[in-house]
């Protein structure tokens, strides 16, 4: 299975100079847990809810006076749009991360895959296998 089969297309992308307050509002409004920082369409960082908690709120910084590039996780781990899902799983495990940015041949952001996306895909594959198994079992009985 290719990463393009399960990625979320058109992820929320912000400029590195976006305020942390604006990022928090974007996450709330879009019901997401991260935003990707980009310069000229290429990923340069990622800000997660955890980044905001640990690097802004816990340090009692004013969210509207600190900026994405100051709190983002870097470097961004990214894979090409044609990468296998197994590779993404291995990278997440190796780097101990929960999100992988997906890029095209020119390193422009095309999507994101999270552990939630992987879980959803696994469940769908399991359900599909169960249906196929049931159909095969019925055919064998007749």
N, C-alpha and C positions, 0 to 999 in steps of 0.2 A: 504494500500500500504506500502511496506517495503522500508526502506532507501536504501537497496541494488538495488532497481529498478531504482533509480534516481541518485545515487552517481557517481562521477567521479572516475574511478578506476585509480590506479597508479599516485597519486598526486606527485608533486615535493617535495622531502624530502631532507633536508640539515642537516649537522652537526651543532651543536650550535656554533662552532667556525668559521663558514663561514662568510666572510666579508660582510658588508651591500652592498658594491659595487657589489660583485658577485651576491648577492640576487637580486639586482635591474636588473642586466643583465639577470638573469634567468627569472625573471618576464616578462621582455620585450620579450625575445626570445621565451618563451612559451605562451605569451599572457595571463598571469594569474595575479591575484591580491593578491596572498599570496603563501607562502611556509611554509611547516611544518618542525619544528625542531624535530629531533629524536635522541635518544640514544638507541642503540641496537634494532632498529625498533619500539621503543615505543615513542609516542609523548611527548615532554617536553615543547613545545612552538609553537607559530605561528607568523610569521612576515607578516604583511599586507602592502599594499601601504601606508596606513594611518600611520602605525608605522614608516616607512621610512621618510615620510614627517615631522611628528611631533617630532620624536626622533633623526633624523639625519640632514635632510636638514634645518629645522627651527632653529636648534641649531648650524648650520654651522660646523658640524663635517665632517671630511674627511671620506667618505663612505668606503674607503679601509683600514681605521685604526680603525673602530668600527665593532663590531661583533654581529651576530644574537642574542646570549644569552643576550646581553646588551640592546637590543631594542624590544625583542619579547614580545608578550602578553602572560601572564601566569595567572593561569593554563589553560591548553587546555581543552576545553569542548569536550568530545568525547562520542559516543554511540556505542553500538554493531551493527554489520552488520545486525542483524535481527530486529532492532528497527523499530517501526512504524514512518511514515513520520509525523504524527500528533505530536508525542513526540518531534521530531526535531524542528518543528515549535514552540511548546511551549517553548523549551529550548532557542531558538533564541530570542524569545520575553522576556522571564524572565531574560536572561543574557545580553540582548541588544547587540547581536552579529550577524554577517552575515555569519559565517562559522562554521560548525561542522565537526570534524574529525571522521571518521568511523574506528573502530577497530574490529579485529577478537576476538575469544575466549581467545587468549593469549595476548591481548592488543597490537597486532602488527597492524600498520597502513595498511588499505586496500583501503581507499578512503576518499573523502571529499564531503560534500554537502554545497552549497552556496545558498543564496537567489535567485540568477540567476537560479540555477538548479531547485529550487522549482517553480519559475515562469514558466519555460519551461515545467515542468511536469504538472502544473495546466492548461496551455494552451492546451497541448496535451490531457489531460483528458476532457477539455471543448469541444474540437473539436470532440473527440470520442463520447461524449454524444450527441452532436448535430447530428452527423451522425446516431446514433442509434435512436434518437427521430424521425428523418426524415423517416427512414425505417419503424418504428412502425406506424407513421402517415399515410404513404402510404398504409400499409397493412390494416389499419382500414377503409380507404376510399373504398377499393375494396370489 
